[in-house]
Each structure stands twice: as structure tokens, then as C-alpha cells.
Amino acid sequence: MDIIKDRIFEGERAEFWAQNKRYEACTFRNGESPLKESRDIALAGCAFEWKYPLWYAHRICVEGSTLKETARSGIWYTHDISILDSLIEAPKTFRRAEGIKLERVEMPNAKETLWSCKDITLSDVKAAGDYFGMNSEHIRVRNLHLDGNYCFDGASDVVVEDSYLNSKDSFWNCTDVVVKNSTIIGEYIGWNTRNLTLENCTIESLQGLCYIKGLKLINCQLKGTSLSFEYCEDIDADIDQVDSVFNPTSGIIRARSIRQLVQDPSKVDPKATQIIIKE
């Protein structure tokens, strides 16, 4: 592998089609697509300062590096990329990419990041921005701290553990989502989703967990959560307490306390949902 150290690259496609190279402490300045179509590349302590740095690339390893805010839309159509101990300041990173691994990465401007991607692994990631993870699939997340609305809209095959999501309208229009040992704060969580499982989670929401088919809650706390479960089908919920349950369609809800229960027979069949108040 060729090793390139302490270089400054400028101009469009500065290292186009680079193969089997390691860049150390290099800076990629003005000039679009510096490493477009690259293969088998390692980057350590590098900085990207302009747009589209890693498009159509394959087998990329980035460590201790920075994508500046101006490196927008930085990693699209790329396969097999790992980014470790790095800072991504740019929005719209990752689009239609596959095989993405992020560990100890900060993304303070993660607007529209990870769209329509596949095979994503996130570990110890901190991100802020709306529409994170939209329409992506096969996602495995551990210790994600996210501040941003509409996360994982339209995603499928998602497992989230030990995370904190401050996100209005999280997990809308999803299929097959499991969230464990996490906190979710935000209005209208999970609408129009199929097969959503929450285990050992704390949830704070107005009108959250509605219009879901196949909702399972295991040992969850619903703090300040009201108007929940509206038109939910196939509920299997074991919760601590909830402020209000509003017109669930079918299933079973076990709770220590339900402050307000509405089952309007003109809207739903009350007999189709079993309510059990636990001692």
C-alpha cells in the first residue's frame, strides 16, 4: 500500500480512481470529488473541506479525521466504509450507500444523513439533525444520542439499544423495529409502523404509539404519555402507567395505572382490546 503523508490536495477529482493507498495527515481542499471511484483506501488524521469527497468508493477506512461543513453530501453510492473516532460536520452525508460502520463519531449537523442506505452499524455516535436514517434498512445501533426530528422514517429491520432519541415523529412508516434499554422523547412516535417492539424503554410522548400494527411493549415506562394506542392493532403491552389510552383497536394492555381510558364503541370494538390493571 502506498503511503502519502502531509499533503494538500486541491482541484476537482484530485485523487480520482486512487487505489490501495493510505493518506496520513492530508488535507483535501477546494475541488469536488477528490476521491471519487477510489478503492481500498485508508485515511488517518485527514480533513475534507469540499463537496462529494467519497462518492462511488469501495472499501474505505477513515480514522481520526474530519469532514468539514463544506464537505456536504460527502459519501454517496459508496460500499464498505468504516469511520472511527472522527467528526462529520457536514449535512447529507451517506446516501444510497451500503456497508457503513461508524464508531465514536460525532455529527453535529446530521440533517438528512443516512438516507436510503443498507447494512448500517452505529456505535457510540452522537448526532443532531432532522430526518436521520430515512428509508434505510438493516440498521444496528448501540449508544446513539440523537437530537433531531423524524428519525428513521420509512426504515426497516432496525435494532436500537442503549440509546437516547429526542425526536418528534420517530420511527414512522417503519417495518420490523426493536428498541431496547433506551429513552425516546417526542410527539407521535411510531405512527403507521408494522411490528414495533419496545423493551425496557422510557417513553415521553403526546399521541405516541398510534396507528401501529403489531405493537409490543415489555417493561416500559410511559411518562407524560397521553392519547396513546389510537387505532393500534395486535397490541401486547406491559407498561408501568400511562396518562391516557385512546381507542385501541385490538390486543391486550397491562398497566399499573391508566389515568384515562377511552374506548368509544362508535369508533372501535371495546371487547377486542383487553385492559388489565396490575396490582
Backbone as numpy.savetxt, mean C-alpha at the origin, in Angstrom:
# Nx Ny Nz CAx CAy CAz Cx Cy Cz
32.08 -7.54 -13.02 31.25 -6.34 -13.02 32.12 -5.08 -13.02
31.87 -4.18 -13.93 32.61 -2.93 -13.98 32.17 -2.03 -12.82
33.13 -1.40 -12.15 32.84 -0.49 -11.03 33.15 0.94 -11.45
32.15 1.80 -11.28 32.29 3.22 -11.65 32.08 4.04 -10.39
33.08 4.87 -10.03 33.03 5.61 -8.77 33.09 7.12 -9.01
32.36 7.85 -8.13 32.50 9.32 -8.03 32.38 10.02 -9.39
31.41 9.59 -10.18 31.19 10.22 -11.48 29.93 11.07 -11.46
29.91 12.09 -12.30 28.71 12.89 -12.53 28.28 12.67 -13.97
27.03 12.24 -14.14 26.51 11.97 -15.48 25.46 13.03 -15.82
25.52 13.55 -17.03 24.57 14.54 -17.50 24.15 14.22 -18.92
22.98 14.73 -19.29 22.50 14.51 -20.64 21.53 13.35 -20.72
20.68 13.38 -21.71 19.66 12.35 -21.88 20.29 10.99 -22.19
19.76 9.96 -21.52 20.22 8.57 -21.70 21.74 8.45 -21.50
22.24 9.04 -20.45 23.69 9.09 -20.23 24.33 7.71 -20.18
23.65 6.74 -19.57 24.18 5.37 -19.48 23.15 4.38 -20.04
22.56 4.74 -21.15 21.55 3.91 -21.80 22.12 2.51 -22.11
21.30 1.49 -21.77 21.66 0.10 -22.05 22.90 -0.36 -21.28
23.17 0.26 -20.14 24.30 -0.20 -19.32 24.03 -1.62 -18.83
25.08 -2.43 -18.78 24.92 -3.81 -18.34 26.07 -4.23 -17.44
25.72 -4.96 -16.38 26.71 -5.56 -15.48 27.68 -4.50 -14.95
27.09 -3.44 -14.34 27.92 -2.36 -13.80 27.50 -2.04 -12.37
28.47 -1.55 -11.60 28.23 -1.08 -10.24 28.63 0.40 -10.17
27.69 1.24 -9.75 27.94 2.67 -9.62 28.02 3.02 -8.13
29.13 3.65 -7.73 29.33 4.04 -6.34 29.52 5.55 -6.25
28.70 6.19 -5.38 28.80 7.63 -5.14 28.73 8.44 -6.42
27.85 8.02 -7.32 27.68 8.73 -8.58 26.41 9.59 -8.54
26.41 10.66 -9.33 25.25 11.55 -9.42 24.79 11.62 -10.87
23.50 11.42 -11.06 22.89 11.51 -12.39 22.08 12.80 -12.42
22.60 13.81 -13.09 22.01 15.14 -13.07 21.03 15.33 -14.23
20.92 16.55 -14.73 19.92 16.85 -15.75 20.12 15.96 -16.97
19.00 15.49 -17.45 19.03 14.54 -18.56 18.12 13.37 -18.25
17.08 13.17 -19.06 16.10 12.12 -18.82 16.68 10.73 -19.08
16.10 9.76 -18.37 16.32 8.33 -18.64 17.78 7.90 -18.65
18.54 8.24 -17.61 19.97 7.92 -17.63 20.28 6.43 -17.67
19.46 5.60 -17.05 19.73 4.17 -17.03 18.59 3.37 -17.66
17.97 3.93 -18.65 16.90 3.24 -19.37 17.44 1.98 -20.04
16.66 0.91 -19.96 17.00 -0.38 -20.58 18.28 -0.99 -20.01
18.63 -0.66 -18.78 19.83 -1.24 -18.18 19.55 -2.64 -17.63
20.62 -3.39 -17.42 20.52 -4.77 -16.95 21.61 -5.04 -15.91
21.24 -5.76 -14.83 22.22 -6.22 -13.83 23.08 -5.06 -13.33
22.40 -4.13 -12.65 23.04 -2.90 -12.18 22.96 -2.81 -10.66
24.06 -2.41 -10.03 24.10 -2.10 -8.60 24.41 -0.62 -8.43
23.71 0.03 -7.50 23.93 1.45 -7.23 24.07 1.62 -5.72
25.17 2.23 -5.29 25.42 2.44 -3.86 25.80 3.88 -3.62
25.08 4.58 -2.75 25.39 5.96 -2.43 25.24 6.90 -3.59
24.29 6.62 -4.48 24.10 7.44 -5.68 22.90 8.38 -5.52
22.83 9.36 -6.41 21.72 10.31 -6.40 21.22 10.50 -7.83
19.88 10.49 -7.95 19.23 10.78 -9.23 18.52 12.11 -9.11
18.77 13.01 -10.06 18.24 14.36 -9.97 17.31 14.72 -11.13
17.02 13.77 -12.02 16.13 14.13 -13.12 15.21 12.97 -13.46
14.30 13.18 -14.36 13.17 12.29 -14.60 13.56 10.94 -15.22
12.72 9.95 -14.91 12.73 8.63 -15.55 14.06 7.89 -15.44
14.68 7.84 -14.29 16.03 7.25 -14.22 16.11 5.76 -14.53
15.08 4.99 -14.16 15.20 3.54 -14.30 13.95 2.96 -14.97
13.78 3.25 -16.25 12.67 2.69 -17.01 13.14 1.46 -17.79
12.26 0.46 -17.87 12.52 -0.75 -18.65 13.82 -1.43 -18.22
14.15 -1.33 -16.95 15.39 -1.93 -16.46 15.10 -3.32 -15.87
16.16 -4.11 -15.72 16.03 -5.47 -15.20 17.15 -5.77 -14.20
16.78 -6.36 -13.10 17.72 -6.82 -12.07 18.59 -5.66 -11.58
17.94 -4.83 -10.76 18.57 -3.62 -10.25 18.63 -3.68 -8.73
19.76 -3.33 -8.14 19.91 -3.25 -6.69 20.39 -1.85 -6.33
19.60 -1.17 -5.50 19.92 0.20 -5.08 20.08 0.21 -3.57
21.17 0.82 -3.07 21.41 0.85 -1.63 21.96 2.21 -1.23
21.40 2.76 -0.15 21.90 4.02 0.39 21.88 5.16 -0.60
20.84 5.23 -1.41 20.78 6.21 -2.49 19.55 7.10 -2.37
19.47 8.12 -3.23 18.38 9.09 -3.19 17.83 9.36 -4.57
16.50 9.35 -4.67 15.82 9.87 -5.85 15.25 11.22 -5.45
15.80 12.29 -5.98 15.35 13.64 -5.64 13.93 13.87 -6.16
13.31 14.93 -5.66 11.94 15.25 -6.06 11.82 15.41 -7.57
12.87 15.87 -8.19 12.86 16.07 -9.64 13.03 14.77 -10.44
13.33 13.68 -9.75 13.44 12.38 -10.43 12.06 11.72 -10.50
11.11 12.45 -11.01 9.71 12.03 -11.01 9.47 10.85 -11.94
8.43 10.08 -11.59 8.06 8.93 -12.42 9.29 8.07 -12.70
10.00 7.77 -11.63 11.37 7.26 -11.78 11.54 5.84 -12.22
10.62 4.93 -11.82 10.87 3.51 -12.06 9.61 2.89 -12.65
9.52 2.88 -13.96 8.36 2.33 -14.66 8.79 1.19 -15.57
7.92 0.18 -15.65 8.13 -0.97 -16.56 9.41 -1.74 -16.24
9.84 -1.67 -15.00 11.09 -2.32 -14.59 10.78 -3.65 -13.88
11.68 -4.62 -14.05 11.50 -5.95 -13.46 12.65 -6.26 -12.50
12.28 -6.72 -11.32 13.25 -7.18 -10.32 14.16 -6.05 -9.85
13.65 -5.28 -8.92 14.42 -4.17 -8.35 14.30 -4.21 -6.83
15.43 -4.08 -6.15 15.43 -3.96 -4.69 16.06 -2.63 -4.32
15.43 -1.95 -3.35 15.93 -0.67 -2.88 16.02 -0.74 -1.36
17.22 -0.51 -0.84 17.48 -0.65 0.59 18.03 0.65 1.14
17.60 1.00 2.37 18.20 2.11 3.12 18.30 3.38 2.26
17.22 3.72 1.61 17.26 4.82 0.64 16.11 5.79 0.85
16.21 6.94 0.18 15.22 8.00 0.25 14.68 8.26 -1.15
13.35 8.16 -1.27 12.69 8.47 -2.54 11.83 9.70 -2.32
12.32 10.84 -2.77 11.59 12.10 -2.59 10.62 12.37 -3.73
10.72 11.62 -4.80 9.94 11.88 -6.01 8.57 11.21 -5.96
7.55 11.85 -6.52 6.23 11.21 -6.63 6.16 10.29 -7.84
5.11 9.50 -7.89 4.78 8.65 -9.04 5.88 7.64 -9.36
6.59 7.21 -8.33 7.61 6.18 -8.54 6.92 4.81 -8.63
7.39 3.97 -9.48 6.90 2.61 -9.73 5.54 2.63 -10.44
5.55 2.22 -11.68 4.33 2.08 -12.47 4.51 0.90 -13.41
3.58 -0.03 -13.35 3.62 -1.24 -14.19 4.97 -1.96 -14.10
5.49 -2.00 -12.89 6.74 -2.71 -12.64 6.45 -4.01 -11.89
7.40 -4.94 -11.91 7.21 -6.25 -11.27 8.46 -6.63 -10.49
8.23 -7.33 -9.37 9.35 -7.79 -8.56 10.03 -6.65 -7.83
9.28 -6.00 -6.95 9.76 -4.80 -6.24 9.97 -5.14 -4.77
11.15 -4.82 -4.26 11.46 -5.05 -2.85 12.01 -3.75 -2.26
11.32 -3.24 -1.24 11.76 -2.03 -0.55 11.97 -2.35 0.92
13.17 -2.03 1.43 13.47 -2.22 2.85 14.11 -0.96 3.41
13.56 -0.48 4.51 14.06 0.72 5.19 14.16 1.89 4.20
13.03 2.16 3.60 12.93 3.22 2.59 11.95 4.27 3.08
12.29 5.55 2.87 11.39 6.65 3.18 10.93 7.30 1.88
9.61 7.57 1.84 9.01 8.20 0.65 8.10 9.34 1.12
8.67 10.52 1.38 7.87 11.62 1.92 6.90 12.23 0.92
7.04 11.92 -0.36 6.13 12.43 -1.38 5.71 11.28 -2.29
4.97 10.33 -1.68 4.65 9.08 -2.37 3.31 9.14 -3.11
2.93 10.31 -3.58 1.70 10.45 -4.34 1.74 9.56 -5.59
0.67 8.79 -5.77 0.51 7.95 -6.97 1.70 7.02 -7.17
2.15 6.44 -6.09 3.30 5.52 -6.11 2.82 4.07 -6.10
3.55 3.20 -6.77 3.24 1.78 -6.86 1.88 1.52 -7.51
1.70 2.02 -8.71 0.46 1.81 -9.46 0.62 0.67 -10.45
-0.37 -0.22 -10.45 -0.44 -1.32 -11.43 0.85 -2.13 -11.46
1.36 -2.42 -10.28 2.58 -3.22 -10.14 2.25 -4.62 -9.62
3.21 -5.54 -9.73 3.02 -6.91 -9.28 4.21 -7.35 -8.42
3.93 -8.25 -7.50 4.99 -8.88 -6.69 5.80 -7.83 -5.94
5.16 -7.26 -4.92 5.73 -6.16 -4.14 5.98 -6.62 -2.72
7.16 -6.34 -2.19 7.47 -6.60 -0.80 7.95 -5.31 -0.15
7.27 -4.88 0.90 7.64 -3.68 1.63 7.95 -4.03 3.08
9.08 -3.57 3.57 9.47 -3.83 4.96 10.12 -2.58 5.55
9.58 -2.11 6.66 10.11 -0.91 7.33 10.13 0.28 6.36
8.96 0.57 5.83 8.80 1.67 4.87 7.93 2.76 5.50
8.34 4.00 5.29 7.55 5.15 5.73 7.20 5.97 4.50
5.89 6.24 4.32 5.45 6.92 3.11 4.33 7.90 3.43
4.25 8.95 2.61 3.16 9.92 2.71 2.71 10.30 1.31
1.41 10.17 1.06 0.91 10.53 -0.27 -0.35 9.76 -0.61
-1.22 10.38 -1.39 -2.49 9.77 -1.77 -2.31 8.75 -2.89
-3.26 7.80 -2.93 -3.32 6.78 -3.98 -2.06 5.92 -4.02
-1.63 5.46 -2.87 -0.48 4.57 -2.76 -0.93 3.14 -3.07
-0.24 2.46 -3.97 -0.50 1.05 -4.23 -1.74 0.76 -5.05
-2.19 1.67 -5.88 -3.44 1.50 -6.63 -3.31 0.43 -7.72
-4.31 -0.46 -7.77 -4.42 -1.48 -8.82 -3.20 -2.39 -8.90
-2.53 -2.60 -7.78 -1.39 -3.51 -7.76 -1.80 -4.86 -7.19
-0.96 -5.87 -7.37 -1.33 -7.21 -6.92 -0.14 -7.97 -6.36
-0.48 -8.94 -5.55 0.49 -9.76 -4.83 1.45 -8.86 -4.05
0.93 -8.31 -2.96 1.65 -7.33 -2.14 1.84 -7.90 -0.74
3.06 -7.84 -0.24 3.35 -8.28 1.12 4.01 -7.12 1.87
3.39 -6.72 2.99 3.80 -5.51 3.69 4.04 -5.82 5.16
5.15 -5.32 5.69 5.41 -5.41 7.13 6.00 -4.08 7.60
5.40 -3.55 8.65 5.87 -2.29 9.26 5.89 -1.14 8.25
4.72 -0.89 7.68 4.52 0.28 6.83 3.83 1.36 7.65
4.38 2.56 7.62 3.74 3.73 8.22 3.34 4.64 7.08
2.01 4.74 6.85 1.52 5.48 5.70 0.55 6.57 6.12
0.80 7.77 5.65 -0.14 8.88 5.77 -0.54 9.30 4.37
-1.77 9.00 3.99 -2.21 9.33 2.64 -3.50 8.63 2.32
-4.41 9.31 1.68 -5.75 8.76 1.42 -5.77 7.82 0.22
-6.79 6.96 0.22 -7.12 6.07 -0.91 -6.05 5.01 -1.17
-5.39 4.54 -0.15 -4.32 3.56 -0.37 -4.89 2.21 -0.81
-4.15 1.55 -1.67 -4.41 0.20 -2.18 -5.77 0.08 -2.88
-6.28 1.14 -3.43 -7.53 1.08 -4.19 -7.37 0.11 -5.36
-8.28 -0.84 -5.45 -8.26 -1.78 -6.56 -7.19 -2.85 -6.49
-6.52 -2.99 -5.35 -5.45 -3.98 -5.22 -6.02 -5.38 -4.97
-5.20 -6.40 -5.20 -5.61 -7.77 -4.95 -4.45 -8.58 -4.37
-4.81 -9.60 -3.59 -3.83 -10.48 -2.95 -2.85 -9.64 -2.12
-3.37 -9.04 -1.05 -2.60 -8.12 -0.22 -2.54 -8.66 1.21
-1.34 -8.68 1.80 -1.18 -9.01 3.21 -0.39 -7.89 3.87
-0.97 -7.27 4.89 -0.34 -6.17 5.62 -0.22 -6.56 7.08
0.98 -6.42 7.66 1.19 -6.77 9.06 1.95 -5.66 9.78
1.63 -5.49 11.07 2.38 -4.60 11.96 2.53 -3.19 11.38
1.44 -2.65 10.86 1.51 -1.38 10.15 0.55 -0.35 10.72
0.74 0.90 10.28 -0.11 2.02 10.68 -0.52 2.75 9.40
-1.83 2.76 9.15 -2.35 3.39 7.94 -3.32 4.49 8.34
-2.93 5.72 8.10 -3.81 6.87 8.31 -4.32 7.27 6.93
-5.48 6.70 6.55 -5.87 6.77 5.14 -7.38 6.69 4.98
-7.96 7.76 4.50 -9.37 7.75 4.12 -9.56 6.84 2.91
-10.66 6.09 2.93 -11.01 5.22 1.80 -9.92 4.19 1.48
-9.29 3.63 2.50 -8.30 2.58 2.25 -8.99 1.28 1.83
-8.30 0.51 1.01 -8.74 -0.82 0.57 -10.11 -0.81 -0.11
-10.37 0.18 -0.93 -11.59 0.16 -1.74 -11.39 -0.73 -2.96
-12.48 -1.38 -3.38 -12.51 -2.12 -4.66 -11.43 -3.20 -4.72
-11.10 -3.79 -3.57 -10.02 -4.78 -3.50 -10.57 -6.20 -3.55
-9.65 -7.14 -3.73 -9.97 -8.57 -3.65 -8.89 -9.27 -2.83
-9.32 -10.03 -1.83 -8.42 -10.87 -1.04 -7.36 -10.04 -0.31
-7.79 -9.42 0.78 -6.93 -8.59 1.61 -6.92 -9.13 3.04
-5.72 -9.25 3.62 -5.56 -9.64 5.02 -4.71 -8.58 5.71
-5.22 -8.05 6.83 -4.47 -7.07 7.62 -4.38 -7.60 9.04
-3.14 -7.67 9.58 -2.94 -8.22 10.92 -2.14 -7.24 11.79
-2.50 -7.19 13.06 -1.72 -6.45 14.07 -1.42 -5.02 13.63
-2.44 -4.35 13.12 -2.25 -3.02 12.54 -3.31 -2.04 13.01
-3.07 -0.77 12.74 -4.02 0.30 13.02 -4.42 0.95 11.70
-5.72 1.11 11.52 -6.24 1.80 10.33 -7.14 2.93 10.80
-6.84 4.14 10.38 -7.63 5.31 10.74 -8.09 5.99 9.46
-9.40 6.22 9.34 -9.89 6.91 8.14 -11.33 6.57 7.84
-12.00 7.45 7.16 -13.40 7.24 6.80 -13.54 6.19 5.71
-14.68 5.50 5.70 -15.12 4.66 4.58 -14.10 3.57 4.21
-13.60 2.88 5.19 -12.62 1.82 4.95 -13.28 0.63 4.24
-12.65 0.14 3.20 -12.96 -1.16 2.63 -14.19 -1.27 1.75
-14.78 -0.19 1.31 -16.00 -0.31 0.53 -15.77 -1.06 -0.78
-16.77 -1.84 -1.17 -16.80 -2.55 -2.46 -15.67 -3.57 -2.60
-15.26 -4.12 -1.48 -14.17 -5.10 -1.49 -14.72 -6.50 -1.26
-14.04 -7.50 -1.81 -14.39 -8.90 -1.60 -13.29 -9.58 -0.80
-13.68 -10.25 0.26 -12.77 -11.03 1.08 -11.73 -10.15 1.79
-12.19 -9.47 2.81 -11.34 -8.62 3.65 -11.30 -9.22 5.04
-10.09 -9.56 5.50 -9.90 -10.11 6.85 -9.03 -9.15 7.66
-9.51 -8.81 8.86 -8.76 -7.96 9.78 -8.58 -8.74 11.08
-7.32 -8.89 11.51 -7.03 -9.68 12.70 -6.16 -8.88 13.67
-6.61 -8.79 14.92 -5.89 -8.04 15.96 -5.59 -6.61 15.51
-6.61 -5.97 14.95 -6.45 -4.61 14.44 -7.26 -3.62 15.26
-6.81 -2.37 15.24 -7.55 -1.25 15.80 -8.02 -0.38 14.64
-9.31 -0.10 14.62 -9.90 0.62 13.50 -10.66 1.82 14.03
-10.41 2.98 13.43 -11.17 4.19 13.73 -11.74 4.70 12.42
-13.09 4.76 12.33 -13.67 5.09 11.04 -15.10 5.58 11.17
-15.46 6.52 10.32 -16.85 6.88 10.10 -17.33 6.12 8.88
-18.38 5.34 9.07 -18.99 4.61 7.96 -17.97 3.69 7.29
-17.14 3.07 8.10 -16.17 2.13 7.56 -16.73 0.73 7.50
-16.11 -0.11 6.69 -16.45 -1.52 6.56 -17.88 -1.71 6.08
-18.20 -1.08 4.96 -19.51 -1.19 4.33 -19.37 -1.74 2.91
-20.47 -2.29 2.40 -20.52 -2.79 1.02 -19.40 -3.81 0.73
-19.16 -4.66 1.70 -18.12 -5.68 1.56 -18.78 -7.05 1.48
-18.27 -7.92 0.63 -18.73 -9.30 0.56 -17.62 -10.21 1.06
-17.87 -10.83 2.21 -16.86 -11.68 2.82 -15.97 -10.88 3.75
-16.54 -10.40 4.86 -15.80 -9.59 5.84 -15.57 -10.41 7.10
-14.30 -10.53 7.50 -13.96 -11.28 8.70 -13.13 -10.40 9.63
-13.58 -10.26 10.87 -12.84 -9.51 11.89 -12.56 -10.44 13.06
-11.29 -10.55 13.41 -10.86 -11.43 14.50 -10.21 -10.59 15.58
-10.82 -10.54 16.74 -10.24 -9.83 17.89 -9.84 -8.40 17.52
-10.80 -7.66 16.98 -10.53 -6.28 16.57 -11.22 -5.28 17.49
-10.61 -4.10 17.58 -11.21 -2.99 18.31 -11.65 -1.92 17.31
-12.91 -1.52 17.41 -13.46 -0.49 16.54 -13.72 0.75 17.39
-12.70 1.59 17.49 -12.79 2.77 18.33 -13.39 3.93 17.55
-14.45 4.54 18.10 -15.06 5.68 17.43 -15.58 5.35 16.05
-15.94 4.09 15.83 -16.40 3.64 14.52 -17.92 3.60 14.50
-18.52 4.33 13.57 -19.98 4.42 13.51 -20.49 4.13 12.12
-21.79 3.77 12.04 -22.45 3.46 10.77 -21.68 2.40 9.98
-21.27 1.37 10.70 -20.46 0.32 10.09 -21.31 -0.83 9.57
-20.73 -1.63 8.69 -21.30 -2.89 8.18 -22.51 -2.69 7.27
-22.76 -1.50 6.78 -23.93 -1.29 5.92 -23.81 -2.13 4.65
-24.84 -2.92 4.40 -24.93 -3.77 3.22 -23.72 -4.68 3.05
-23.16 -5.12 4.17 -22.10 -6.14 4.13 -22.72 -7.53 4.08
-22.16 -8.39 3.25 -22.62 -9.77 3.14 -21.57 -10.72 3.73
-22.05 -11.81 4.29 -21.17 -12.87 4.81 -20.18 -12.30 5.84
-20.72 -11.65 6.85 -19.89 -11.10 7.93 -19.57 -12.18 8.94
-18.34 -12.21 9.40 -17.94 -13.05 10.53 -17.06 -12.16 11.41
-17.69 -11.47 12.37 -16.99 -10.43 13.13 -16.96 -10.76 14.61
-15.76 -10.68 15.18 -15.55 -10.81 16.63 -14.83 -9.55 17.07
-15.58 -8.62 17.67 -15.04 -7.30 17.97 -15.28 -6.94 19.43
-14.59 -5.90 19.87 -14.74 -5.42 21.24 -16.03 -4.63 21.36
-16.06 -3.46 20.75 -17.26 -2.63 20.78 -17.32 -1.81 19.51
-18.48 -1.25 19.25 -18.66 -0.42 18.07 -19.75 0.60 18.38
-19.57 1.81 17.88 -20.57 2.85 18.16 -21.91 2.53 17.52
-21.91 2.13 16.24 -23.18 1.80 15.61 -22.99 0.81 14.47
-23.96 -0.08 14.34 -24.04 -1.03 13.24 -25.29 -0.68 12.44
-25.12 -0.53 11.11 -26.20 0.02 10.30 -26.53 -0.89 9.12
-27.64 -1.59 9.22 -28.19 -2.39 8.12 -27.21 -3.36 7.48
-26.63 -4.28 8.27 -25.82 -5.34 7.65 -26.74 -6.29 6.87
-26.21 -6.91 5.84 -27.03 -7.78 4.99 -27.09 -9.21 5.52
-25.92 -9.78 5.88 -25.94 -11.17 6.35 -24.66 -11.50 7.11
-24.76 -12.52 7.98 -23.59 -13.00 8.71 -23.82 -13.01 10.20
-22.72 -12.89 10.94 -22.77 -12.92 12.40 -21.83 -11.86 12.96
-22.29 -11.13 13.96 -21.50 -10.10 14.62 -21.50 -10.38 16.11
-20.30 -10.63 16.66 -20.15 -10.84 18.11 -19.43 -9.61 18.67
-20.05 -8.97 19.67 -19.46 -7.75 20.21 -19.77 -7.65 21.70
-18.85 -7.03 22.42 -19.11 -6.77 23.84 -20.13 -5.66 24.00
-20.11 -4.72 23.06 -21.03 -3.60 23.15 -21.32 -3.03 21.76
-22.59 -2.82 21.45 -23.02 -2.10 20.26 -23.93 -0.97 20.75
-23.45 0.24 20.64 -24.21 1.35 21.21 -25.50 1.63 20.46
-25.48 1.45 19.16 -26.69 1.63 18.37 -26.74 0.57 17.28
-27.85 -0.14 17.19 -28.03 -1.18 16.18 -29.26 -0.82 15.34
-29.05 -0.70 14.04 -30.14 -0.42 13.11 -30.25 -1.58 12.13
-31.40 -2.23 12.10 -31.70 -3.27 11.11 -33.09 -2.96 10.56
-33.13 -2.11 9.59 -34.39 -1.64 9.01 -34.97 -2.72 8.11
-36.11 -3.33 8.48 -36.67 -4.43 7.67 -37.08 -4.02 6.27
-37.20 -2.72 6.01 -37.50 -2.28 4.65 -36.25 -2.25 3.77
-35.08 -2.37 4.40 -33.81 -2.31 3.67 -33.09 -3.66 3.66
-33.14 -4.40 4.79 -32.45 -5.69 4.91 -33.35 -6.65 5.68
-32.99 -7.91 5.62 -33.67 -8.93 6.41 -32.95 -9.06 7.76
-33.53 -8.57 8.85 -32.84 -8.63 10.15 -32.46 -10.04 10.58
-33.22 -11.05 10.13 -32.94 -12.42 10.53 -31.67 -12.98 9.85
-31.24 -12.33 8.79 -30.08 -12.84 8.05 -28.75 -12.51 8.73
-28.78 -11.61 9.71 -27.57 -11.26 10.47 -27.80 -11.54 11.94
-26.97 -12.41 12.49 -27.08 -12.76 13.91 -26.22 -11.82 14.73
-26.80 -11.23 15.75 -26.10 -10.31 16.64 -25.94 -10.98 18.01
-24.71 -11.12 18.46 -24.43 -11.74 19.76 -23.67 -10.73 20.62
-24.22 -10.39 21.77 -23.54 -9.52 22.71 -22.78 -10.39 23.71
-21.45 -10.26 23.69 -20.60 -11.11 24.53 -20.58 -10.58 25.97
-20.43 -11.45 26.93 -20.30 -11.04 28.32 -18.88 -10.57 28.60
